[in-house]
């Protein structure tokens, strides 16, 4: 007998219990849904900004899964950027590589249209350094971008 047939032939008590379980799960989700119009949602405990769960999606939710996938894609793009800088950059005596924004933009535009965003993210992670808050094509073509860790260390940690 298939699982579907088992559900159809299950005693009514089992079906009621299953429905109550689904109902309870829905109510729990509504408690954490800030857009819920359900009156019970207002009883949810407010998180403080110093709480580890603050501004985080519910563990295992589709939002959390999509966020993890996006983080992996961005990490891959940062690694790709590092590889490009190592390949086309000018090696320094300390093992670091440097490239101007204009040169990097010419090469990287064929790879991705998100160069500036990826550079900013890599700088926040302490992987690259450059002058200024934002880089603009044309205006900042001569700004030097420095890969902060020597090649060998970066390749060993990948």
C-alpha positions in Angstrom: 0.0 0.0 0.0 1.4 3.4 -0.9 1.9 6.2 1.5 -1.0 8.2 0.0 -3.3 5.2 0.4 -2.1 4.8 4.0 -3.2 8.4 4.7 -6.6 7.9 3.0 -7.2 4.7 5.1 -5.7 6.1 8.3 -8.1 6.4 11.3 -9.8 9.8 11.6 -7.9 10.4 14.9 -4.6 10.2 13.0 -5.8 12.7 10.4 -7.0 15.1 13.1 -3.6 14.8 14.9 -1.8 15.5 11.6 -3.9 18.5 10.9 -3.4 19.9 14.5 0.4 19.5 13.9 0.2 21.5 10.7 -1.9 24.1 12.4 0.5 24.5 15.2 3.5 24.8 12.8 1.6 27.5 11.0 0.8 29.4 14.2 4.5 29.3 15.2 5.5 30.7 11.8 3.0 33.5 12.2 4.5 34.4 15.6 7.8 35.2 13.9 6.2 36.8 10.8 6.5 40.6 11.2 3.8 41.1 8.5 1.3 38.8 10.1 -2.1 40.3 10.9 -2.8 37.5 13.3 -3.4 39.0 16.8 -1.1 36.4 18.5 1.9 37.7 16.6 2.2 40.7 18.9 3.2 38.4 21.7 6.5 37.5 20.1 9.6 38.4 22.1 11.5 41.3 20.6 15.2 40.6 19.9 17.8 43.1 21.0 20.5 44.3 18.5 23.2 42.5 20.6 21.3 39.1 20.3 23.0 36.6 18.0 19.6 35.9 16.3 18.9 39.6 15.6 18.5 40.4 11.9 19.0 36.7 11.0 16.6 34.5 9.2 15.1 31.5 11.0 17.5 28.6 10.8 16.5 26.1 8.0 14.1 28.5 6.4 14.2 29.2 2.7 15.5 32.7 3.4 18.4 31.2 5.3 19.1 28.7 2.6 19.0 31.4 -0.1 21.3 33.6 2.0 23.8 30.8 2.4 23.8 30.2 -1.3 24.3 33.9 -2.0 27.2 33.9 0.4 28.9 31.0 -1.4 28.4 32.7 -4.8 29.9 36.0 -3.5 32.9 34.1 -1.9 33.5 32.4 -5.3 33.4 35.8 -7.0 35.9 37.2 -4.5 38.2 34.3 -5.1 37.9 34.8 -8.8 38.8 38.5 -8.3 41.9 37.5 -6.3 42.9 35.1 -9.0 42.6 37.8 -11.6 44.6 40.3 -9.5 47.3 37.6 -9.0 47.4 36.9 -12.7 47.5 40.5 -14.1 48.8 42.4 -11.2 52.4 43.6 -10.8 54.2 41.6 -8.2 55.8 43.6 -5.3 58.9 42.6 -3.3 56.8 41.6 -0.3 54.9 39.0 -2.4 51.8 41.2 -2.8 50.3 42.1 -6.2 49.1 45.5 -7.3 46.9 46.5 -10.3 45.3 49.8 -11.2 41.5 50.0 -11.1 41.4 51.0 -14.8 43.4 47.9 -15.9 41.4 45.6 -13.6 38.1 47.1 -14.9 39.1 46.5 -18.5 39.8 42.8 -17.8 37.1 42.1 -15.2 34.2 43.6 -17.2 34.4 40.5 -19.4 34.0 38.3 -16.3 31.4 40.2 -14.3 29.6 43.5 -14.0 30.0 43.6 -10.3 33.6 44.6 -9.9 33.2 47.5 -7.6 30.8 45.7 -5.3 33.1 42.7 -5.1 36.1 45.0 -4.4 34.2 46.7 -1.6 33.3 43.3 -0.1 36.9 42.0 -0.4 38.2 45.2 1.3 35.7 44.6 4.2 37.2 41.1 4.5 40.7 42.5 4.6 41.8 41.0 1.3 42.5 44.1 -0.8 43.2 47.7 -0.1 42.7 50.9 -2.1 42.2 54.6 -1.6 38.8 56.2 -1.3 35.3 55.0 -0.4 34.1 54.2 -3.9 35.7 53.6 -7.3 34.4 55.2 -10.4 35.3 54.1 -14.0 37.3 56.8 -15.7 37.8 59.0 -12.6 39.6 56.4 -10.5 41.4 54.5 -13.3 44.8 55.2 -11.7 43.9 54.1 -8.2 46.1 51.2 -7.1 44.4 48.1 -5.8 46.7 45.9 -3.6 46.1 42.3 -2.8 47.0 42.3 0.9 48.3 38.7 1.3 51.1 37.2 -0.8 50.1 34.7 -3.5 51.4 31.6 -1.8 49.5 32.2 1.5 46.2 32.9 -0.3 46.5 29.8 -2.5 47.2 27.7 0.6 44.1 28.8 2.4 41.7 28.2 -0.6 
